Every structure is written in C-alpha cells, then in structure tokens.
Amino acid sequence: MGKPMKPETRTLPQTRTGEPRAFFGRRSGKKLHGGQKAQVAEILPRFEIRLEDRLDPKTLFPDAKRIVIEIGYGGGEHLARKAQEEPQTGFIGCEVFTGGIGKMVQAIEARSLENVRLYTDDALKLLMALPDASVDEVFLLYPDPWPKTRHHKRRFVSPTTLTQLARVIRPGGVFNFATDIEDYANWTLAHILREPLFAFAPQGPGHWHQPYAGWQPTRYEQKARREGRMLSFYFSFPRVAV
C-alpha cells in the first residue's frame, strides 16, 4: 500500500523563524463584498474542514465511491462541475484566496452540492493529515508558477509535496497537473521523474497538450488564451504499485 511513512515526513517544513512554511505563498486577493461575506459566514462552516489531528476522508463522505482533491481551485468552475457530474464521489477543495472561497461557496449553494468539503489553509497540511492510500485522484490545475528563480521554492510541486501525494494517492490513482507555463511543466516533469511512485508514460509525442477527457477551459485558461498563451500542458501521473 505504498512505501513506509517516515516520522519526519509529518513535520511541516519551516521558515528561518521556525514557523510552518506555506507553499501557496500568496493569500491576499479581492475582498468579499457585504453580501458575499454574509453568505460565506453562513454556509462555509457546514462544509469547511478544520484539522485537529488526522483526517480520514471516509468520515467526511461515508458513502462515496471515490475521493478526489483539487488543490488551488481558484473560482471553483472545475471543482463545482466535477462535483455535480459525480455525485457519488467525495470532493475536497483546497484554496486560500477569499475570493475563490466565496465563489465556491456560492456554487455549492446554487447547485445544492453535498459532496464537497473545503479546506482553507495550506494544502500540504491537509495532505500530511490524510491516511496512506486514502485518495483516488488529485488535481493541481494552473497553479501559481512563481516565475522568478528566487521564488521557485514556493512552487507547490516539490519533493516534499510529491512524497505526500505519493503516500495518500492509492496505487492505480492519478495525480493530474496542468499549466500553460513551459518552465513549470519542465520543473514538474523533472521532479516526477525523481519520484519512483509516479509514472510518466505519454501515449505519444505531444499527447500532453491534449486536454483531459470532458475538459472545459477554466476562466484562467480562457484569459491565458486571450493573452496569447495558447499552449497548455495536461499531465496525468499514475500512482504505481510497489
């Protein structure tokens, strides 16, 4: 069921001041207006995940056939659509931006989604709290590329996060990563090739430019295309058995 867990992998990386390091880096964003604030205050507590120690997804979704996590869901278009299309799947969305959280709460209310839970802190903390092989699929779609070299350490894809993803995704499960930044695509592939529990087996040259089955472009992707960034990378890395 995956390689043995070393005790130190449950210790969150720290800053020089000794504080846990957050991989998202940015937390500011557009402020919610009065109506959105009230809606979030009323609805979010029913769906929000608050970590105390370990978290078994089965306690959140006792009848779910699959568990899927989306890290950095942005405006929530993909997460809300998938949750509506797959009512028997339990979805956990991770986002720290208040604007994105507000939009996702609105989508939950408008679509009457009961199979979604939201985590509003650093996604690495959530991964570290999950049991081994407890997740079927993880999406990381168009994450912040942190383009400056001195900021690369803030990119979500790292040896630490991939170790945790490999631990929590069951053998046969999948880690999906999409970006329109070629440097981040190369960065991710380089890290994946060093993680033996993930496979990279494209069906042919350029296959990674083909969107996922049933894909609908997100707002970010539509904006990128309007700005001339037309080439996207859609990777799926299966979690191999050992």
Wavefront OBJ file of the C-alpha trace (Angstrom):
o trace
v 0.000 0.000 0.000
v 2.876 2.399 -0.637
v 6.283 2.935 0.876
v 6.583 3.153 4.675
v 5.987 6.518 6.290
v 8.989 8.098 7.939
v 8.163 10.103 11.071
v 9.845 13.265 9.773
v 7.588 13.432 6.709
v 4.760 14.511 9.017
v 6.747 17.593 10.091
v 5.817 20.658 8.047
v 8.856 22.446 6.528
v 9.693 25.575 8.488
v 10.870 29.096 7.765
v 14.008 30.576 9.328
v 11.841 31.927 12.162
v 10.567 28.436 12.962
v 7.059 28.942 11.577
v 5.465 26.309 9.309
v 6.113 27.234 5.711
v 3.039 27.673 3.483
v 3.549 26.623 -0.107
v 0.871 28.866 -1.569
v 2.845 31.959 -0.620
v 0.140 34.453 -1.545
v -3.029 34.809 0.490
v -4.300 38.253 -0.421
v -6.921 38.817 -3.083
v -10.103 40.670 -3.854
v -12.127 41.359 -0.740
v -15.631 39.969 -0.445
v -18.456 42.468 -0.519
v -21.061 42.537 2.212
v -23.444 40.030 0.634
v -20.640 37.556 -0.121
v -19.254 37.880 3.399
v -22.643 37.073 4.877
v -23.122 34.101 2.571
v -19.673 32.699 3.334
v -20.161 33.203 7.065
v -23.453 31.310 6.919
v -22.601 28.472 4.544
v -18.842 27.798 4.823
v -18.956 26.347 8.375
v -21.168 23.493 7.080
v -18.570 22.462 4.517
v -15.241 23.584 5.956
v -12.612 21.102 7.093
v -10.851 22.014 10.320
v -7.854 19.866 11.115
v -7.207 18.791 14.670
v -5.048 15.735 14.095
v -5.521 13.069 11.434
v -8.346 13.151 8.913
v -9.951 10.102 7.319
v -11.923 11.147 4.196
v -14.346 8.302 4.872
v -15.660 10.241 7.853
v -16.487 13.144 5.519
v -18.046 11.002 2.784
v -19.161 7.652 4.265
v -20.941 6.530 1.066
v -18.530 7.908 -1.519
v -17.106 5.516 -4.092
v -14.101 7.749 -4.764
v -12.247 10.606 -3.068
v -10.847 13.439 -5.191
v -8.847 16.504 -4.104
v -8.406 19.716 -6.079
v -5.568 21.930 -4.871
v -5.999 25.623 -5.633
v -9.447 25.504 -7.238
v -9.495 29.239 -7.990
v -13.001 30.295 -8.990
v -14.222 26.735 -8.489
v -15.516 26.134 -12.036
v -13.806 22.764 -12.416
v -14.479 21.601 -8.866
v -18.172 22.529 -8.946
v -18.716 20.937 -12.347
v -16.997 17.681 -11.389
v -18.895 17.502 -8.110
v -22.187 17.909 -9.958
v -21.236 15.326 -12.588
v -20.080 12.763 -9.993
v -22.489 12.836 -7.037
v -21.092 9.540 -5.702
v -17.579 10.989 -5.450
v -16.409 12.960 -2.439
v -14.510 16.125 -3.392
v -12.149 18.123 -1.198
v -11.216 21.573 -2.476
v -8.176 23.444 -1.153
v -7.966 27.212 -1.608
v -6.601 30.091 0.466
v -7.876 33.058 -1.544
v -11.021 34.559 -0.051
v -12.366 35.441 -3.485
v -12.125 31.852 -4.692
v -13.603 30.511 -1.470
v -16.514 32.923 -1.827
v -17.205 31.811 -5.409
v -17.049 28.141 -4.448
v -19.459 28.678 -1.553
v -21.848 30.367 -3.987
v -21.528 27.407 -6.385
v -22.220 24.931 -3.576
v -25.366 26.828 -2.667
v -26.560 27.382 -6.251
v -26.044 23.751 -7.291
v -27.035 22.169 -3.973
v -23.745 20.268 -3.787
v -23.493 17.963 -0.798
v -20.393 16.034 -1.878
v -17.876 18.870 -1.440
v -15.780 19.901 1.540
v -13.425 22.897 1.615
v -10.048 23.352 3.250
v -8.916 26.973 3.532
v -5.293 26.602 4.612
v -2.063 25.314 3.055
v -2.890 22.110 1.153
v 0.317 20.451 2.365
v -1.112 20.427 5.890
v -4.167 18.577 4.612
v -2.098 16.016 2.734
v 0.001 15.323 5.802
v -3.130 14.662 7.870
v -4.560 12.060 5.471
v -4.056 8.288 5.821
v -1.982 6.314 3.339
v -3.746 5.382 0.086
v -6.897 7.266 1.055
v -7.378 9.336 -2.130
v -8.179 8.266 -5.682
v -7.254 11.365 -7.655
v -5.671 14.792 -7.160
v -5.905 17.821 -9.461
v -3.433 20.716 -9.457
v -4.645 22.976 -12.265
v -2.786 26.108 -13.321
v -1.014 26.735 -10.007
v 0.923 29.922 -9.385
v 4.128 29.427 -11.451
v 6.297 31.710 -9.321
v 8.371 32.559 -12.428
v 11.307 34.279 -10.724
v 14.136 31.879 -9.904
v 14.394 33.054 -6.323
v 10.719 32.181 -5.848
v 10.846 28.660 -7.306
v 10.975 27.250 -3.779
v 7.386 28.478 -3.363
v 6.057 26.328 -6.192
v 3.655 23.711 -4.924
v 5.359 20.874 -6.794
v 8.377 19.894 -4.739
v 9.988 16.727 -3.360
v 8.041 17.238 -0.114
v 4.622 17.572 -1.706
v 5.208 14.753 -4.192
v 6.213 12.451 -1.346
v 2.945 13.253 0.395
v 0.904 12.904 -2.804
v 2.502 9.526 -3.496
v 1.634 8.457 0.032
v -2.032 9.499 0.066
v -2.962 8.525 -3.520
v -3.792 4.858 -3.745
v -1.919 2.617 -6.219
v -3.749 2.992 -9.518
v -4.848 6.511 -8.627
v -3.728 9.615 -10.531
v -2.083 12.993 -9.952
v -3.212 15.482 -12.635
v -1.194 18.642 -13.268
v -1.983 21.375 -15.809
v -0.100 24.568 -16.637
v 0.457 26.984 -19.512
v 3.978 27.798 -18.324
v 6.557 25.610 -20.089
v 9.172 26.169 -17.394
v 6.770 24.881 -14.725
v 5.889 21.910 -16.931
v 9.590 21.031 -17.222
v 10.067 21.631 -13.485
v 7.219 19.252 -12.663
v 8.446 16.537 -15.016
v 11.938 16.755 -13.537
v 10.533 16.258 -10.039
v 8.149 13.481 -11.111
v 10.985 11.511 -12.712
v 12.751 11.520 -9.332
v 9.694 10.148 -7.530
v 9.561 6.381 -8.212
v 5.934 6.028 -7.090
v 4.643 8.150 -10.001
v 4.832 7.109 -13.648
v 5.149 9.286 -16.735
v 4.017 7.305 -19.761
v 2.608 9.582 -22.507
v 0.677 7.909 -25.309
v 2.700 9.732 -27.940
v 4.670 12.897 -28.750
v 2.721 15.995 -27.769
v -0.039 13.989 -26.103
v 0.390 16.180 -23.017
v -1.056 19.104 -24.978
v -4.422 17.353 -25.292
v -6.923 18.394 -22.582
v -8.342 15.830 -20.192
v -11.452 13.929 -21.285
v -14.519 16.123 -20.864
v -12.352 19.157 -20.148
v -13.903 22.614 -20.064
v -11.485 25.584 -20.007
v -11.325 27.483 -16.738
v -11.531 31.280 -16.601
v -7.788 31.400 -16.099
v -7.224 29.281 -19.194
v -9.563 31.429 -21.279
v -7.720 34.550 -20.105
v -4.359 32.992 -20.955
v -5.534 32.222 -24.470
v -6.782 35.777 -24.935
v -3.322 36.961 -23.894
v -1.663 34.713 -26.456
v -0.516 31.922 -24.133
v -2.152 29.233 -26.234
v -0.050 26.190 -25.353
v -1.101 24.262 -22.257
v 0.278 21.089 -20.710
v -2.075 18.454 -19.285
v -0.195 15.753 -17.409
v -1.610 12.693 -15.679
v 0.815 10.762 -13.483
v -0.443 7.348 -12.332
v 0.495 6.223 -8.856
v 2.281 2.920 -9.351
v 2.093 -0.096 -7.088
v 5.199 -1.404 -5.350
l 1 2 3 4 5 6 7 8 9 10 11 12 13 14 15 16 17 18 19 20 21 22 23 24 25 26 27 28 29 30 31 32 33 34 35 36 37 38 39 40 41 42 43 44 45 46 47 48 49 50 51 52 53 54 55 56 57 58 59 60 61 62 63 64 65 66 67 68 69 70 71 72 73 74 75 76 77 78 79 80 81 82 83 84 85 86 87 88 89 90 91 92 93 94 95 96 97 98 99 100 101 102 103 104 105 106 107 108 109 110 111 112 113 114 115 116 117 118 119 120 121 122 123 124 125 126 127 128 129 130 131 132 133 134 135 136 137 138 139 140 141 142 143 144 145 146 147 148 149 150 151 152 153 154 155 156 157 158 159 160 161 162 163 164 165 166 167 168 169 170 171 172 173 174 175 176 177 178 179 180 181 182 183 184 185 186 187 188 189 190 191 192 193 194 195 196 197 198 199 200 201 202 203 204 205 206 207 208 209 210 211 212 213 214 215 216 217 218 219 220 221 222 223 224 225 226 227 228 229 230 231 232 233 234 235 236 237 238 239 240 241 242
